[in-house]
Amino acid sequence: MKLHSHESLRGHIPQETFAATVREAWRLSPRYREALLAHHAHSNDRPSLIKTLSKFILDLKQECGFLSANDGVKILDVGCGNGEVAGRLLAALGFETEDSAAYVGIDRSDAMLAETRTGIHAETGTGIHVTLLRRDYADCNWNDLCGGTFQGFHLVWLIHSGYYLESGHNRFLESLEGITRSDGLIVLMHNPEGNDPYRAAAERLGIPAYAFDYMREIRMPRVEPLIYDALRNDPGTLDEFERRFAGSQGARAFRLMLEFYLPDYPLEELPGRERAEYVDKWRRHIEEEDGRFVNAHQMLVLLPRKHDAALKYGVQSSFERRKR
């Protein structure tokens, strides 16, 4: 299958076009959240990652008893968002009954956290114990998670949230390792580019890492030439654009999708020449590939350096089977 690259479409845009504070504010905005939802509406991303991660975990459970703790399974979700993905994963893993697992979700967005519990319980029912905390995980402050008789988490996951960390990957992984049990795992689900800094940090630290590839496909909405021209030359604000193309079902979705893949600022704030080239590249791609965008995604599995031997054997066996 032919794979496509985000960087081939946006690589000409320097990240420093806008200051880090501006990019950060954009990623926390309702507008970017809307762009994220538009992207998922045209992608098999969530079903693919849920299938990949749940199958891996269930195979480990059968092979070496992973997540079979007598005192209850403890899960940390770093960047939990609105809880939809977490709920679907927990349900796929069989954590739907009271005391079957203790779930802790952290996010830096109050708007997301306001929906997380509802998003999880919509998939699992109300049995699973949910704790939600607002924080910027780049601070690596987990002290309030580690009090009393806490032994650490059995499973820590980051799902499309790790790319928000722009530096300090060594310290971040060491801090996660410090709250992960010896018979536990850290899992990052991103595209390979998003996982690269974590793979490099794991290698520097001597943390065992295994990268499992899977595919994600997006089907683009149909776009009229007039819409491309508007996006290229003068997109205006999102509301103005929506009013102008009120009769087109694909116009708003496509514009938001372009913003999701920037992903550091609204399309109208991108300098004119870079914006025109960005839109032109997407147009050529869509026309040449019949509206399809297929790219590799990756499940990066990390073992604590003081890890359980049986769990490591199970992870290695799964990795070798996937390579065949």
C-alpha positions in Angstrom: 0.0 0.0 0.0 1.3 3.4 -0.9 1.9 5.6 2.1 1.8 9.4 2.3 3.6 11.9 4.4 2.4 14.9 6.3 5.7 16.6 5.9 5.5 16.4 2.1 2.4 18.6 2.4 3.5 21.0 5.1 7.3 20.7 5.3 7.8 24.0 3.6 6.2 25.8 6.6 8.7 26.7 9.3 7.5 26.0 12.8 8.9 29.3 14.0 6.4 31.2 11.8 4.6 31.8 15.1 5.9 31.9 18.7 5.5 28.9 20.9 3.0 30.7 23.1 0.8 31.4 20.0 1.0 27.7 18.9 0.2 26.6 22.4 -2.9 28.8 22.6 -4.2 27.6 19.3 -3.9 23.9 20.3 -6.0 24.7 23.4 -8.7 26.6 21.5 -12.2 25.5 20.7 -11.4 26.0 17.0 -8.6 23.4 17.1 -10.8 21.0 19.0 -13.4 21.4 16.2 -10.6 20.7 13.6 -9.7 17.6 15.5 -13.3 16.3 15.4 -13.6 17.1 11.7 -10.4 15.0 11.1 -11.8 12.1 13.0 -15.1 12.2 11.1 -13.2 11.3 7.9 -10.6 9.0 9.3 -10.4 5.4 10.5 -7.8 6.5 13.1 -9.8 5.7 16.2 -11.0 2.2 15.2 -7.4 1.4 14.0 -5.7 2.5 17.2 -8.3 0.9 19.5 -8.0 -2.4 17.6 -4.2 -2.3 17.6 -3.8 -1.5 21.3 -6.6 -3.7 22.6 -5.4 -6.7 20.7 -1.9 -6.2 21.9 -3.0 -5.9 25.5 -5.4 -8.9 25.4 -2.7 -11.1 23.8 -0.3 -10.1 26.6 -3.0 -10.8 29.2 -3.5 -14.3 27.8 0.2 -15.0 27.4 1.7 -13.7 30.6 -1.2 -12.5 32.8 -0.7 -8.8 32.1 -3.4 -6.6 33.8 -4.5 -9.4 36.0 -3.6 -7.8 39.3 -5.6 -9.0 42.4 -5.6 -5.6 43.9 -7.1 -3.9 40.9 -5.6 -2.5 37.7 -4.5 1.1 37.7 -4.3 3.0 34.4 -3.0 6.5 33.7 -4.1 8.4 30.5 -1.8 11.3 29.8 -3.8 13.8 27.7 -7.2 12.1 28.1 -9.2 14.6 26.0 -13.0 14.1 26.1 -12.8 10.5 27.2 -14.3 8.9 24.1 -11.1 7.0 23.1 -10.4 6.0 26.7 -13.9 4.7 27.1 -13.7 2.6 24.0 -10.3 1.2 25.0 -11.4 0.4 28.5 -14.5 -1.4 27.1 -12.5 -3.3 24.6 -10.2 -4.5 27.4 -13.1 -5.6 29.5 -13.0 -3.0 32.2 -16.7 -2.2 32.6 -17.6 -3.5 36.0 -17.2 -1.9 39.5 -13.6 -2.1 40.8 -12.3 -3.7 37.6 -9.9 -0.9 37.1 -9.0 2.5 38.5 -8.5 5.1 35.7 -6.7 8.4 36.1 -7.0 10.9 33.3 -5.0 14.1 33.1 -5.4 17.0 30.6 -4.6 20.7 30.5 -7.9 21.7 29.0 -10.8 22.4 31.3 -13.2 22.1 28.3 -12.0 18.6 27.6 -12.0 17.5 31.3 -15.6 18.7 31.6 -16.6 15.9 29.1 -14.1 13.2 30.0 -16.2 11.3 32.7 -19.3 11.3 30.5 -17.2 10.2 27.5 -15.8 7.2 29.4 -19.0 6.1 31.1 -20.9 6.3 27.7 -18.7 3.3 26.7 -18.1 1.5 30.0 -21.1 2.2 32.2 -20.6 3.9 35.5 -18.8 1.0 37.3 -15.2 2.0 36.5 -13.6 4.4 39.0 -12.5 7.6 37.2 -10.2 10.3 38.6 -9.6 13.4 36.6 -6.9 16.0 37.1 -6.0 19.2 35.3 -2.3 19.8 34.6 0.3 20.4 32.0 2.1 17.1 32.0 5.3 18.7 30.6 5.8 19.8 34.3 6.4 16.1 35.2 4.6 16.6 38.5 3.1 13.3 39.5 3.4 13.7 43.3 -0.3 13.7 44.1 -0.6 10.4 42.2 1.9 8.6 44.4 0.7 8.9 48.0 -0.1 6.2 50.5 0.3 2.6 49.5 0.4 3.4 45.8 2.6 0.9 43.9 2.5 2.5 40.5 0.4 2.2 37.3 0.0 -1.1 35.4 -0.6 0.8 32.1 0.3 4.3 31.1 -0.8 5.5 27.7 -0.5 8.7 25.6 -2.8 8.7 22.6 -2.0 11.5 20.1 -1.0 13.7 23.0 2.8 13.2 23.1 3.6 15.6 20.3 2.6 18.6 22.5 5.8 18.1 24.4 8.5 20.1 22.5 11.5 19.4 24.8 12.5 17.5 27.9 11.7 14.0 26.6 14.4 12.3 28.7 13.0 13.8 31.9 9.4 13.1 30.9 10.1 9.4 30.2 12.0 9.1 33.5 9.1 10.6 35.4 6.6 8.2 33.8 8.9 5.3 34.4 9.0 6.3 38.1 5.2 5.8 38.4 5.0 2.7 36.3 5.1 -0.7 38.0 7.9 -3.2 37.1 5.1 -5.4 35.6 3.6 -2.4 33.8 3.9 -0.7 30.4 4.0 2.8 28.9 2.4 3.0 25.4 2.4 5.9 23.0 0.1 6.0 20.0 1.2 8.5 17.4 2.6 8.7 13.9 6.3 7.7 13.6 7.4 11.4 13.5 5.5 12.1 16.8 7.1 9.1 18.4 10.7 9.8 17.2 11.7 12.1 20.2 10.5 9.4 22.6 12.3 6.6 20.8 15.5 8.7 20.9 15.0 9.4 24.6 14.4 5.8 25.4 17.5 4.8 23.6 19.6 7.4 25.4 18.2 6.2 28.8 18.4 2.5 28.0 14.6 2.0 28.3 13.5 -1.0 26.2 11.3 0.2 23.3 9.3 -1.7 20.7 7.6 0.1 17.7 4.6 -1.6 16.2 3.4 -0.1 12.9 -0.2 0.1 11.8 -2.1 2.0 9.0 -4.5 5.0 9.2 -6.6 6.1 6.2 -8.5 9.4 5.7 -11.1 9.9 3.0 -11.3 13.5 2.0 -14.6 15.3 1.4 -15.3 16.4 -2.1 -14.0 19.9 -2.8 -15.0 22.2 -5.6 -12.3 24.2 -7.4 -13.8 27.5 -6.1 -13.2 26.3 -2.5 -9.5 25.6 -3.2 -9.2 29.0 -4.7 -10.7 30.7 -1.6 -8.5 28.6 0.8 -5.5 29.5 -1.3 -6.0 33.2 -1.7 -8.2 34.6 1.0 -9.9 32.1 3.4 -11.1 34.8 5.8 -12.3 33.8 9.2 -13.9 30.4 9.7 -17.4 32.0 10.1 -17.0 34.0 6.9 -15.8 31.0 5.0 -18.8 29.0 6.2 -21.3 31.7 5.2 -19.7 32.0 1.8 -19.9 28.2 1.1 -23.0 27.4 3.1 -24.2 25.1 0.3 -21.1 22.9 0.4 -21.0 20.0 2.8 -17.3 19.5 2.4 -16.1 23.1 2.6 -16.0 23.5 6.3 -14.8 20.0 7.0 -12.0 20.3 4.5 -10.8 23.7 5.9 -10.8 22.4 9.4 -8.9 19.3 8.3 -6.2 21.5 6.7 -5.9 23.3 10.0 -5.6 20.1 11.9 -2.6 19.1 9.8 -0.8 22.4 10.1 -1.3 22.1 13.3 0.0 25.2 14.9 -2.3 28.1 13.8 -5.5 28.9 11.9 -5.3 28.8 8.2 -6.0 32.5 7.7 -3.0 33.4 9.9 -0.5 31.5 7.8 1.5 33.8 5.5 0.0 34.1 2.0 2.8 32.4 0.0 3.1 29.4 2.5 -0.7 29.1 2.6 -1.0 29.0 -1.2 1.6 26.3 -1.5 0.1 24.3 1.3 -3.4 24.3 -0.3 -1.9 23.6 -3.7 -0.1 20.5 -2.4 -3.3 19.2 -0.8 -5.2 19.8 -4.0 -2.7 17.9 -6.1 -2.6 15.1 -3.6 -6.4 14.7 -3.4 -6.7 14.8 -7.2 -3.9 12.3 -7.7 -4.9 9.9 -4.9 -8.7 9.9 -5.4 -9.3 11.7 -2.1 -7.3 9.2 0.0 -4.5 9.9 2.5 -2.9 6.8 4.0 0.0 7.1 6.4 1.8 4.9 8.9 1.0 5.2 12.6 2.9 3.6 15.4 2.3 2.0 18.8 5.5 2.6 20.8 5.7 0.2 23.8 8.2 1.0 26.6 9.2 -1.2 29.5 10.6 0.2 32.7 14.3 -0.6 33.1 13.5 -2.7 36.2 10.9 -4.7 34.4 9.2 -8.1 34.8 10.9 -10.7 32.8 7.8 -12.6 31.8 6.2 -9.3 30.5 9.3 -8.5 28.5 9.2 -11.9 26.9 5.5 -11.4 26.0 6.2 -8.0 24.4 9.2 -9.4 22.5 7.1 -12.3 21.3 4.3 -10.1 20.1 6.8 -7.8 18.4 8.4 -10.7 16.5 5.1 -12.1 15.4 4.1 -8.7 14.0 7.4 -8.5 12.0 6.8 -11.8 10.2 
